[in-house]
Amino acid sequence: MTLGNKMRLFMAVSAGLMLAAVLAVSYLRTDHEKELVERLVFECMADGQKIELKLWEDEEAGRYYLFLPSCFAGKTMDFTLRYEEGKGAVRIDGTVYRRDSTWAEAGKEEIHGLELKSPLGVFNGEKPLQVLASANLPAFMISAEAEEDILDLEEFDNKKYIETGNLLVVDQSGSVVCREKLDKFKVRGNLTASLDKKPFTFTFQNPVSLCGMKSAYKWNLLANATDGSYIRNKLILDLANQSIDAYEPDGEFVEVYLNGVYQGMYLLTEAVQIGENRLEIPEQSSWFLEMELDFRMEEDVPYVISDGGQIFAAGFVSAKPSEELSQIQYMINDIESALTAEDGRSVISGKYLRELIDMGSWAEAFLVQEISGDHDTGIASQFSYVLDKENPFLYAGPVWDFDGTMGNVNTPMFGNPSALTASVCNSRPEGNPNQNRWLSAMYKNPEFQALTAEKYSKVFRYNLGWAIDTGIDQHVEVIRRSAVLDALKWHEKRQNWMFVHPAEKEASAGDEFVPEDDYAKFSDLDQHVEMVREFLLEKKDFLDKLWVEKRDYCVVEVRNDAPFLNQDYNQTLYYWVERGKPLEELPRYEMYHFAGYVNRENGEQVVEGTVIYEDCVLEGIW
């Protein structure tokens, strides 16, 4: 062999060895690290029951975390290390732990060094491992067979996928308070089902009581992924339960683990369903309706659509659905006729609105929507029911779905607390079929309007004040630690899920400085909570003036119909201005050669500071 050929052979072998080395390193450090971690189980005991926990990796920081339930906070823990599907080994702080080895952790949030042993018997490079314990909340340990199939669901895709499983609930004292088989476990929700932090629903074979709530078959776990305060749903459910005599769903904060992996903080809620300890109405003689959005209509669900375009999903229809759907159609058109009549009397049946609907329950529904500033007001998640199909009379309730409330909405109309938004019909841009037809029409009825003001003054006003002065702080005290851990688990993703962020995301003067590498750096709970508090304070102040002090308001309708504006975010706005007082704010669009606003009726220019004496419509000039 010539010298040249030997050199070429040497270079080829060297290149091959280098490639093999690179592939080996890649194999050892990348390809198998994730599966090694997924097989690793930290087993501990609570009230005589085995608890299996798994690590979560913050891939951006290159750090592992082990999230512990509240009952283990501040305690020295003995973990038995297990390795699913075979043998394994890890090295923690220089000590090797094989299968069934015991690792003692002092519960001081110290940072440990973790090394994983590859299939070839070599330990990978060391990464930090930190053990963090929650506080105050019970832990829901859920096991389900196909975790990846549950969590991989995309928007509106295969939400009917169902798994069975098991539920173990450990309260904050360490007692096992529930150990049950799950008949069904699945993802729930609509938009929220498309986010990485999934909301869930689960059912038991027999009724079970959870977190002090009355026993039932079906329960929901709301992720509150779009709510940076975590408390919006809880606040409104509390308000409804305090203010309404009829059944309203309750909820309690919990932490969820799925197959040992920490999912974060959730609100466990009673499901809106018919049955004992829930909405107790007779199925055989009742109808159960829900307002729905046009783009969420499903093929296998019966719907009725009023002549005015209001969509209802219909429940409890009989084996002859077409006949019953026709009856429901007649009922809702009869109600709608009374709603739109100047004298409140239907031209179909001749009955007045008060003879067709339960004014009291609908006034309560109006108040819940108005106080919360819900952007789904009158178009979705509004339930109602009839007790006697032979003599239809429509009741409102129960209330539901309040994560997109209190300023956490992506349209400016519902972000304004000093406006009676539930009375606005065109709550969406012109041409959008999903509009607040019914609630807005109800408020035009003098009897309904007076009843709404009375219920606010005598009942809701006090409970709203309690929520602002006491309820918010009580909830935050309970969830503060869990909110930090939830923010760590989902960190930057949360920012994309939220509709609106606080105007100021700076720490308040009393907050301690959080180092950039500290796990608490992602928490912005206080800023979001203050956004909730400020919204409710402004809303209460406005409603007090309107319904308690009986101040006289004019409605200023502001239209911005320029074709180059996205009408989803620049739709018609409404301002309530005290008669004889100046208009304080108007949207402006200088970048589009905006020339201001004129009164459509008299052509006069209107600017901020213009004194308002009557209802008016303003149009933008471009």
LUMSE-67636 format. One record per residue (C-alpha): x, y, z; residue in one letter; residue number from 0. Coordinates in nm, 3 decimals. Layout:
// LUMSE-67636
         u         v         w   r     k
         X         Y         Z   A   NUM
...
This chain:
// LUMSE-67636
         u         v         w   r     k
     0.000     0.000     0.000   M     0
     0.139     0.334    -0.096   T     1
     0.198     0.606     0.157   L     2
    -0.081     0.813     0.003   G     3
    -0.329     0.527     0.039   N     4
    -0.222     0.470     0.401   K     5
    -0.277     0.838     0.477   M     6
    -0.622     0.831     0.317   R     7
    -0.712     0.516     0.514   L     8
    -0.588     0.673     0.836   F     9
    -0.789     0.986     0.774   M    10
    -1.103     0.784     0.697   A    11
    -1.066     0.574     1.012   V    12
    -1.000     0.885     1.220   S    13
    -1.308     1.055     1.077   A    14
    -1.513     0.744     1.146   G    15
    -1.390     0.730     1.506   L    16
    -1.464     1.097     1.556   M    17
    -1.814     1.052     1.413   L    18
    -1.870     0.751     1.638   A    19
    -1.754     0.954     1.938   A    20
    -1.991     1.237     1.851   V    21
    -2.277     0.994     1.804   L    22
    -2.191     0.821     2.132   A    23
    -2.191     1.150     2.321   V    24
    -2.519     1.244     2.153   S    25
    -2.661     0.904     2.243   Y    26
    -2.549     0.931     2.602   L    27
    -2.642     1.290     2.672   R    28
    -2.935     1.367     2.448   T    29
    -3.123     1.073     2.304   D    30
    -3.170     0.888     2.629   H    31
    -3.170     1.152     2.900   E    32
    -3.540     1.222     2.861   K    33
    -3.642     0.857     2.867   E    34
    -3.414     0.796     3.166   L    35
    -3.591     1.074     3.357   V    36
    -3.934     0.951     3.250   E    37
    -3.857     0.605     3.395   R    38
    -3.732     0.747     3.725   L    39
    -3.988     0.745     4.007   V    40
    -3.951     0.898     4.354   F    41
    -4.176     0.698     4.583   E    42
    -4.282     0.824     4.925   C    43
    -4.555     0.749     5.176   M    44
    -4.858     0.947     5.290   A    45
    -5.100     0.804     5.543   D    46
    -4.988     0.452     5.459   G    47
    -5.034     0.503     5.083   Q    48
    -4.758     0.507     4.823   K    49
    -4.716     0.834     4.637   I    50
    -4.523     0.823     4.311   E    51
    -4.365     1.146     4.189   L    52
    -4.160     1.224     3.880   K    53
    -3.911     1.494     3.792   L    54
    -3.992     1.787     3.570   W    55
    -3.716     1.947     3.365   E    56
    -3.700     2.317     3.302   D    57
    -3.534     2.273     2.964   E    58
    -3.448     2.640     2.923   E    59
    -3.262     2.652     3.255   A    60
    -3.127     2.295     3.233   G    61
    -3.259     2.218     3.582   R    62
    -3.477     1.945     3.732   Y    63
    -3.751     2.000     3.988   Y    64
    -3.937     1.761     4.213   L    65
    -4.268     1.916     4.317   F    66
    -4.402     1.789     4.650   L    67
    -4.761     1.811     4.779   P    68
    -4.834     2.051     5.064   S    69
    -4.832     1.780     5.329   C    70
    -4.456     1.730     5.284   F    71
    -4.357     2.096     5.327   A    72
    -4.065     2.146     5.565   G    73
    -4.027     1.775     5.637   K    74
    -3.729     1.546     5.588   T    75
    -3.844     1.298     5.325   M    76
    -3.728     0.945     5.249   D    77
    -3.773     0.866     4.882   F    78
    -3.744     0.514     4.744   T    79
    -3.612     0.532     4.390   L    80
    -3.782     0.312     4.131   R    81
    -3.713     0.265     3.763   Y    82
    -4.006     0.181     3.541   E    83
    -3.945    -0.087     3.277   E    84
    -3.616    -0.215     3.406   G    85
    -3.304    -0.123     3.596   K    86
    -3.147     0.216     3.636   G    87
    -2.927     0.434     3.850   A    88
    -2.876     0.799     3.934   V    89
    -2.609     0.983     4.126   R    90
    -2.727     1.256     4.363   I    91
    -2.464     1.473     4.528   D    92
    -2.203     1.211     4.439   G    93
    -2.390     0.910     4.584   T    94
    -2.523     0.639     4.351   V    95
    -2.886     0.532     4.397   Y    96
    -3.001     0.216     4.223   R    97
    -3.343     0.053     4.220   R    98
    -3.508     0.045     4.566   D    99
    -3.239     0.270     4.714   S   100
    -3.354     0.530     4.967   T   101
    -3.264     0.896     4.928   W   102
    -3.323     1.129     5.223   A   103
    -3.403     1.491     5.143   E   104
    -3.404     1.753     5.419   A   105
    -3.686     1.968     5.284   G   106
    -3.482     2.289     5.280   K   107
    -3.506     2.365     4.906   E   108
    -3.136     2.300     4.867   E   109
    -3.003     2.249     4.516   I   110
    -2.863     1.901     4.457   H   111
    -2.648     1.765     4.179   G   112
    -2.818     1.498     3.966   L   113
    -2.643     1.264     3.722   E   114
    -2.827     1.006     3.512   L   115
    -2.677     0.672     3.415   K   116
    -2.709     0.591     3.046   S   117
    -2.786     0.244     2.903   P   118
    -2.413     0.207     2.832   L   119
    -2.334     0.245     3.204   G   120
    -2.194     0.597     3.191   V   121
    -2.323     0.885     3.405   F   122
    -2.418     1.196     3.212   N   123
    -2.310     1.544     3.311   G   124
    -2.447     1.681     3.634   E   125
    -2.757     1.902     3.636   K   126
    -2.915     2.089     3.929   P   127
    -3.207     1.924     4.108   L   128
    -3.429     2.123     4.344   Q   129
    -3.711     1.985     4.559   V   130
    -3.999     2.228     4.613   L   131
    -4.302     2.177     4.837   A   132
    -4.636     2.351     4.805   S   133
    -4.858     2.479     5.087   A   134
    -5.222     2.486     5.195   N   135
    -5.376     2.281     4.913   L   136
    -5.478     1.916     4.876   P   137
    -5.302     1.708     4.610   A   138
    -5.500     1.519     4.347   F   139
    -5.286     1.225     4.235   M   140
    -5.441     1.098     3.910   I   141
    -5.323     0.793     3.721   S   142
    -5.432     0.725     3.363   A   143
    -5.295     0.476     3.115   E   144
    -5.231     0.686     2.805   A   145
    -5.106     1.016     2.943   E   146
    -4.955     1.123     2.610   E   147
    -5.289     1.077     2.429   D   148
    -5.464     1.293     2.688   I   149
    -5.214     1.580     2.686   L   150
    -5.141     1.591     2.312   D   151
    -5.489     1.710     2.218   L   152
    -5.497     2.018     1.998   E   153
    -5.768     2.281     1.958   E   154
    -6.114     2.120     1.930   F   155
    -5.947     1.792     1.829   D   156
    -6.064     1.459     1.972   N   157
    -6.194     1.600     2.298   K   158
    -6.405     1.287     2.329   K   159
    -6.096     1.076     2.398   Y   160
    -6.157     0.913     2.735   I   161
    -5.934     0.721     2.971   E   162
    -6.010     0.542     3.293   T   163
    -5.781     0.571     3.591   G   164
    -5.753     0.620     3.964   N   165
    -5.768     0.917     4.198   L   166
    -5.585     0.951     4.529   L   167
    -5.645     1.273     4.724   V   168
    -5.403     1.371     5.000   V   169
    -5.503     1.674     5.204   D   170
    -5.262     1.935     5.336   Q   171
    -5.224     1.751     5.667   S   172
    -5.113     1.430     5.493   G   173
    -5.435     1.232     5.532   S   174
    -5.564     1.030     5.239   V   175
    -5.922     1.156     5.204   V   176
    -6.019     0.986     4.879   C   177
    -5.909     0.675     4.696   R   178
    -6.140     0.593     4.407   E   179
    -6.141     0.442     4.062   K   180
    -6.223     0.687     3.784   L   181
    -6.489     0.579     3.542   D   182
    -6.386     0.849     3.292   K   183
    -6.102     1.100     3.268   F   184
    -6.065     1.341     2.976   K   185
    -5.978     1.690     2.858   V   186
    -6.261     1.945     2.870   R   187
    -6.312     2.303     2.753   G   188
    -6.286     2.478     2.418   N   189
    -6.008     2.733     2.372   L   190
    -5.849     2.622     2.699   T   191
    -5.833     2.261     2.572   A   192
    -5.581     2.375     2.310   S   193
    -5.331     2.504     2.571   L   194
    -5.051     2.297     2.721   D   195
    -5.200     2.321     3.069   K   196
    -5.512     2.117     3.005   K   197
    -5.841     2.143     3.192   P   198
    -5.991     1.806     3.281   F   199
    -6.320     1.643     3.372   T   200
    -6.364     1.311     3.548   F   201
    -6.646     1.091     3.671   T   202
    -6.688     0.819     3.932   F   203
    -6.900     0.507     3.916   Q   204
    -7.071     0.622     4.236   N   205
    -7.116     0.972     4.387   P   206
    -6.813     1.097     4.580   V   207
    -6.768     1.404     4.800   S   208
    -6.451     1.608     4.739   L   209
    -6.299     1.901     4.931   C   210
    -6.608     1.944     5.147   G   211
    -6.844     1.973     4.851   M   212
    -7.149     1.751     4.823   K   213
    -7.112     1.412     4.658   S   214
    -7.159     1.374     4.283   A   215
    -7.056     1.160     3.989   Y   216
    -6.890     1.428     3.776   K   217
    -6.626     1.689     3.859   W   218
    -6.419     1.945     3.668   N   219
    -6.060     2.061     3.707   L   220
    -6.032     2.414     3.568   L   221
    -5.676     2.502     3.468   A   222
    -5.727     2.882     3.488   N   223
    -5.447     2.896     3.232   A   224
    -5.555     3.232     3.088   T   225
    -5.604     3.389     3.431   D   226
    -5.284     3.524     3.584   G   227
    -5.463     3.586     3.916   S   228
    -5.603     3.229     3.930   Y   229
    -5.900     3.360     4.132   I   230
    -6.153     3.492     3.878   R   231
    -6.362     3.176     3.854   N   232
    -6.351     3.124     4.231   K   233
    -6.456     3.482     4.309   L   234
    -6.763     3.470     4.087   I   235
    -6.870     3.123     4.197   L   236
    -6.847     3.249     4.556   D   237
    -7.047     3.561     4.468   L   238
    -7.319     3.350     4.303   A   239
    -7.339     3.110     4.596   N   240
    -7.364     3.398     4.843   Q   241
    -7.622     3.593     4.642   S   242
    -7.852     3.336     4.477   I   243
    -8.085     3.096     4.657   D   244
    -8.095     2.841     4.374   A   245
    -7.815     2.589     4.313   Y   246
    -7.484     2.735     4.191   E   247
    -7.164     2.532     4.142   P   248
    -6.891     2.559     4.404   D   249
    -6.514     2.524     4.368   G   250
    -6.195     2.474     4.570   E   251
    -5.827     2.510     4.481   F   252
    -5.622     2.191     4.447   V   253
    -5.294     2.077     4.292   E   254
    -5.293     1.810     4.024   V   255
    -5.042     1.538     3.945   Y   256
    -5.096     1.320     3.638   L   257
    -4.906     0.991     3.649   N   258
    -4.670     1.147     3.903   G   259
    -4.597     1.461     3.698   V   260
    -4.694     1.793     3.854   Y   261
    -4.950     1.978     3.637   Q   262
    -5.002     2.284     3.854   G   263
    -5.279     2.453     4.050   M   264
    -5.640     2.394     3.946   Y   265
    -5.986     2.487     4.064   L   266
    -6.187     2.175     4.137   L   267
    -6.550     2.260     4.061   T   268
    -6.883     2.094     4.075   E   269
    -6.992     2.018     3.720   A   270
    -7.301     2.188     3.583   V   271
    -7.521     1.882     3.567   Q   272
    -7.864     1.757     3.658   I   273
    -7.888     1.534     3.961   G   274
    -7.881     1.503     4.336   E   275
    -7.673     1.774     4.506   N   276
    -7.653     1.963     4.177   R   277
    -7.932     2.119     3.970   L   278
    -8.217     1.900     4.090   E   279
    -8.483     1.913     3.818   I   280
    -8.686     1.619     3.684   P   281
    -8.537     1.498     3.356   E   282
    -8.862     1.354     3.222   Q   283
    -9.051     1.681     3.240   S   284
    -8.766     1.933     3.196   S   285
    -8.556     2.097     2.930   W   286
    -8.202     2.215     2.992   F   287
    -8.068     2.481     2.754   L   288
    -7.732     2.648     2.699   E   289
    -7.654     2.949     2.482   M   290
    -7.388     2.855     2.229   E   291
    -7.158     3.016     1.973   L   292
    -7.223     2.940     1.607   D   293
    -6.872     2.806     1.540   F   294
    -6.891     2.562     1.832   R   295
    -7.205     2.382     1.717   M   296
    -7.154     2.004     1.697   E   297
    -7.329     1.755     1.471   E   298
    -7.449     1.521     1.746   D   299
    -7.600     1.793     1.969   V   300
    -7.961     1.910     1.918   P   301
    -7.992     2.287     1.872   Y   302
    -8.267     2.540     1.833   V   303
    -8.214     2.886     1.690   I   304
    -8.459     3.165     1.757   S   305
    -8.593     3.380     1.475   D   306
    -8.362     3.652     1.604   G   307
    -8.058     3.426     1.580   G   308
    -8.006     3.319     1.944   Q   309
    -7.856     2.967     1.953   I   310
    -7.943     2.717     2.226   F   311
    -7.811     2.366     2.277   A   312
    -8.106     2.159     2.398   A   313
    -8.088     1.890     2.665   G   314
    -8.343     1.633     2.783   F   315
    -8.525     1.601     2.454   V   316
    -8.720     1.277     2.422   S   317
    -8.702     0.986     2.181   A   318
    -8.900     1.206     1.941   K   319
    -8.664     1.502     1.933   P   320
    -8.812     1.683     1.634   S   321
    -9.145     1.729     1.816   E   322
    -8.980     1.858     2.132   E   323
    -8.737     2.079     1.944   L   324
    -9.036     2.238     1.774   S   325
    -9.187     2.303     2.115   Q   326
    -8.862     2.461     2.237   I   327
    -8.846     2.666     1.916   Q   328
    -9.195     2.798     1.983   Y   329
    -9.105     2.880     2.344   M   330
    -8.789     3.077     2.266   I   331
    -8.958     3.268     1.984   N   332
    -9.244     3.348     2.219   D   333
    -8.997     3.480     2.478   I   334
    -8.803     3.670     2.215   E   335
    -9.122     3.833     2.092   S   336
    -9.194     3.959     2.443   A   337
    -8.834     4.072     2.481   L   338
    -8.848     4.288     2.170   T   339
    -9.199     4.426     2.218   A   340
    -9.224     4.778     2.355   E   341
    -9.495     4.675     2.599   D   342
    -9.319     4.348     2.693   G   343
    -9.604     4.138     2.550   R   344
    -9.549     3.859     2.299   S   345
    -9.742     3.879     1.972   V   346
    -9.724     3.497     1.955   I   347
    -9.896     3.394     2.278   S   348
   -10.016     3.730     2.407   G   349
    -9.827     3.672     2.732   K   350
    -9.610     3.930     2.907   Y   351
    -9.240     3.864     2.964   L   352
    -9.297     3.796     3.336   R   353
    -9.534     3.513     3.235   E   354
    -9.270     3.348     3.016   L   355
    -8.948     3.374     3.217   I   356
    -8.853     3.381     3.584   D   357
    -8.756     3.746     3.611   M   358
    -8.573     3.698     3.941   G   359
    -8.330     3.430     3.821   S   360
    -8.264     3.617     3.496   W   361
    -8.195     3.938     3.691   A   362
    -7.943     3.742     3.900   E   363
    -7.783     3.602     3.583   A   364
    -7.763     3.957     3.443   F   365
    -7.591     4.080     3.760   L   366
    -7.334     3.799     3.764   V   367
    -7.245     3.873     3.403   Q   368
    -7.236     4.248     3.458   E   369
    -7.029     4.244     3.774   I   370
    -6.775     4.002     3.629   S   371
    -6.746     4.184     3.295   G   372
    -6.770     3.851     3.113   D   373
    -6.691     3.875     2.742   H   374
    -6.921     3.576     2.680   D   375
    -7.219     3.765     2.823   T   376
    -7.537     3.655     2.651   G   377
    -7.368     3.440     2.389   I   378
    -7.218     3.134     2.562   A   379
    -7.207     2.946     2.894   S   380
    -7.548     3.086     2.986   Q   381
    -7.763     2.800     3.114   F   382
    -8.139     2.793     3.158   S   383
    -8.407     2.533     3.221   Y   384
    -8.778     2.454     3.209   V   385
    -8.937     2.245     3.484   L   386
    -9.261     2.159     3.307   D   387
    -9.257     2.097     2.931   K   388
    -9.636     2.122     2.919   E   389
    -9.630     2.474     3.065   N   390
    -9.289     2.617     2.968   P   391
    -9.148     2.882     3.200   F   392
    -8.776     2.957     3.159   L   393
    -8.542     2.990     3.458   Y   394
    -8.181     3.112     3.433   A   395
    -7.886     2.926     3.584   G   396
    -7.655     2.790     3.700   P   397
    -7.369     3.036     3.631   V   398
    -7.050     2.917     3.463   W   399
    -6.710     3.006     3.309   D   400
    -6.543     3.323     3.434   F   401
    -6.175     3.313     3.338   D   402
    -6.229     3.578     3.067   G   403
    -6.360     3.839     3.308   T   404
    -6.260     4.141     3.520   M   405
    -6.044     4.301     3.255   G   406
    -5.897     3.972     3.134   N   407
    -6.066     4.001     2.796   V   408
    -5.935     4.070     2.448   N   409
    -6.196     4.328     2.348   T   410
    -6.198     4.684     2.485   P   411
    -6.574     4.691     2.546   M   412
    -6.561     4.439     2.830   F   413
    -6.241     4.584     2.972   G   414
    -6.427     4.898     3.081   N   415
    -6.575     4.849     3.431   P   416
    -6.760     5.182     3.426   S   417
    -7.009     5.069     3.166   A   418
    -7.323     4.854     3.177   L   419
    -7.194     4.607     2.919   T   420
    -7.458     4.338     2.982   A   421
    -7.717     4.585     2.846   S   422
    -7.539     4.616     2.511   V   423
    -7.683     4.408     2.228   C   424
    -7.405     4.446     1.972   N   425
    -7.132     4.306     2.191   S   426
    -6.945     4.180     1.883   R   427
    -6.857     4.357     1.556   P   428
    -7.135     4.411     1.305   E   429
    -7.199     4.097     1.103   G   430
    -7.092     3.861     1.381   N   431
    -7.392     3.634     1.453   P   432
    -7.295     3.595     1.821   N   433
    -7.454     3.892     1.995   Q   434
    -7.599     3.961     2.339   N   435
    -7.959     3.969     2.220   R   436
    -8.152     3.841     2.519   W   437
    -7.991     3.999     2.824   L   438
    -7.970     4.338     2.656   S   439
    -8.338     4.321     2.559   A   440
    -8.435     4.216     2.913   M   441
    -8.273     4.528     3.055   Y   442
    -8.496     4.745     2.837   K   443
    -8.797     4.601     3.019   N   444
    -8.880     4.847     3.303   P   445
    -8.992     4.571     3.541   E   446
    -8.676     4.368     3.480   F   447
    -8.457     4.678     3.514   Q   448
    -8.612     4.771     3.848   A   449
    -8.577     4.416     3.979   L   450
    -8.210     4.404     3.876   T   451
    -8.135     4.731     4.055   A   452
    -8.319     4.607     4.366   E   453
    -8.131     4.276     4.378   K   454
    -7.801     4.458     4.340   Y   455
    -7.880     4.709     4.616   S   456
    -8.013     4.455     4.865   K   457
    -7.794     4.149     4.803   V   458
    -7.517     4.162     4.544   F   459
    -7.369     4.495     4.655   R   460
    -7.280     4.367     5.002   Y   461
    -7.134     4.040     4.871   N   462
    -6.934     4.223     4.606   L   463
    -6.792     4.448     4.878   G   464
    -6.695     4.142     5.081   W   465
    -6.518     3.992     4.781   A   466
    -6.316     4.310     4.728   I   467
    -6.232     4.377     5.094   D   468
    -6.190     4.021     5.221   T   469
    -6.243     3.744     4.966   G   470
    -5.958     3.836     4.733   I   471
    -5.701     3.847     5.013   D   472
    -5.827     3.523     5.167   Q   473
    -5.791     3.336     4.839   H   474
    -5.448     3.482     4.765   V   475
    -5.321     3.383     5.108   E   476
    -5.426     3.023     5.039   V   477
    -5.286     2.995     4.686   I   478
    -4.975     3.215     4.697   R   479
    -4.723     2.931     4.729   R   480
    -4.898     2.714     4.473   S   481
    -4.917     3.008     4.232   A   482
    -4.539     3.038     4.245   V   483
    -4.494     2.671     4.160   L   484
    -4.757     2.682     3.885   D   485
    -4.586     2.985     3.730   A   486
    -4.253     2.801     3.743   L   487
    -4.398     2.493     3.573   K   488
    -4.548     2.687     3.282   W   489
    -4.349     3.014     3.297   H   490
    -4.323     3.197     2.959   E   491
    -4.606     2.994     2.806   K   492
    -4.848     3.156     3.050   R   493
    -4.779     3.498     2.901   Q   494
    -4.903     3.382     2.561   N   495
    -5.217     3.225     2.705   W   496
    -5.339     3.538     2.883   M   497
    -5.570     3.774     2.698   F   498
    -5.453     4.084     2.885   V   499
    -5.151     4.163     3.099   H   500
    -5.139     4.413     3.385   P   501
    -5.047     4.763     3.275   A   502
    -4.759     4.763     3.521   E   503
    -4.568     4.439     3.575   K   504
    -4.326     4.592     3.822   E   505
    -4.293     4.457     4.173   A   506
    -4.463     4.666     4.438   S   507
    -4.247     4.860     4.682   A   508
    -4.283     4.595     4.952   G   509
    -4.178     4.301     4.737   D   510
    -3.838     4.149     4.784   E   511
    -3.596     4.141     4.494   F   512
    -3.607     3.806     4.316   V   513
    -3.276     3.696     4.159   P   514
    -3.293     3.605     3.792   E   515
    -3.203     3.241     3.858   D   516
    -3.459     3.199     4.140   D   517
    -3.754     2.969     4.066   Y   518
    -3.998     3.242     4.183   A   519
    -3.896     3.481     3.906   K   520
    -4.191     3.383     3.686   F   521
    -4.455     3.465     3.947   S   522
    -4.657     3.780     3.880   D   523
    -4.953     3.696     4.101   L   524
    -4.977     4.029     4.282   D   525
    -4.993     4.234     3.963   Q   526
    -5.275     4.021     3.824   H   527
    -5.463     4.022     4.154   V   528
    -5.448     4.401     4.167   E   529
    -5.592     4.413     3.815   M   530
    -5.888     4.208     3.944   V   531
    -5.929     4.425     4.254   R   532
    -5.915     4.751     4.057   E   533
    -6.173     4.625     3.807   F   534
    -6.417     4.521     4.079   L   535
    -6.364     4.846     4.273   L   536
    -6.444     5.052     3.963   E   537
    -6.738     4.827     3.875   K   538
    -6.886     4.859     4.224   K   539
    -6.840     5.235     4.224   D   540
    -7.021     5.262     3.890   F   541
    -7.308     5.029     3.987   L   542
    -7.348     5.208     4.322   D   543
    -7.390     5.539     4.140   K   544
    -7.627     5.388     3.884   L   545
    -7.854     5.171     4.102   W   546
    -7.808     5.290     4.461   V   547
    -7.754     5.664     4.424   E   548
    -7.978     5.669     4.112   K   549
    -7.753     5.906     3.921   R   550
    -7.861     5.998     3.572   D   551
    -7.638     5.857     3.297   Y   552
    -7.616     5.916     2.924   C   553
    -7.488     5.646     2.692   V   554
    -7.225     5.755     2.442   V   555
    -7.192     5.511     2.153   E   556
    -6.856     5.543     1.976   V   557
    -6.825     5.391     1.629   R   558
    -6.498     5.328     1.450   N   559
    -6.602     5.173     1.121   D   560
    -6.284     5.235     0.922   A   561
    -6.223     4.929     0.700   P   562
    -5.853     4.914     0.784   F   563
    -5.925     4.860     1.157   L   564
    -5.964     4.512     1.299   N   565
    -6.321     4.532     1.423   Q   566
    -6.267     4.249     1.673   D   567
    -6.059     4.496     1.874   Y   568
    -6.192     4.832     1.756   N   569
    -6.563     4.758     1.754   Q   570
    -6.830     5.001     1.865   T   571
    -6.767     5.111     2.225   L   572
    -7.009     5.240     2.487   Y   573
    -6.942     5.492     2.762   Y   574
    -7.174     5.575     3.051   W   575
    -7.134     5.945     3.132   V   576
    -7.327     6.129     3.403   E   577
    -7.558     6.383     3.246   R   578
    -7.392     6.724     3.251   G   579
    -7.043     6.577     3.313   K   580
    -6.748     6.574     3.068   P   581
    -6.657     6.273     2.857   L   582
    -6.325     6.154     2.999   E   583
    -6.179     5.921     2.738   E   584
    -6.202     5.831     2.373   L   585
    -5.996     5.591     2.159   P   586
    -5.767     5.764     1.910   R   587
    -5.593     5.644     1.596   Y   588
    -5.346     5.916     1.493   E   589
    -5.139     5.667     1.293   M   590
    -5.428     5.637     1.046   Y   591
    -5.475     6.013     0.986   H   592
    -5.751     6.018     1.242   F   593
    -5.945     6.346     1.245   A   594
    -6.156     6.294     1.559   G   595
    -6.523     6.227     1.632   Y   596
    -6.846     6.399     1.539   V   597
    -7.196     6.364     1.677   N   598
    -7.388     6.175     1.408   R   599
    -7.710     6.367     1.473   E   600
    -7.588     6.728     1.466   N   601
    -7.240     6.699     1.311   G   602
    -7.068     6.873     1.601   E   603
    -6.715     6.764     1.692   Q   604
    -6.680     6.582     2.024   V   605
    -6.350     6.553     2.210   V   606
    -6.241     6.441     2.554   E   607
    -6.378     6.696     2.799   G   608
    -6.695     6.762     2.599   T   609
    -6.991     6.790     2.839   V   610
    -7.258     6.527     2.766   I   611
    -7.627     6.611     2.811   Y   612
    -7.799     6.327     2.621   E   613
    -7.748     5.988     2.466   D   614
    -7.549     6.022     2.145   C   615
    -7.369     5.833     1.872   V   616
    -7.017     5.943     1.778   L   617
    -6.850     5.848     1.453   E   618
    -6.479     5.851     1.381   G   619
    -6.361     6.069     1.094   I   620
    -6.067     5.951     0.884   W   621
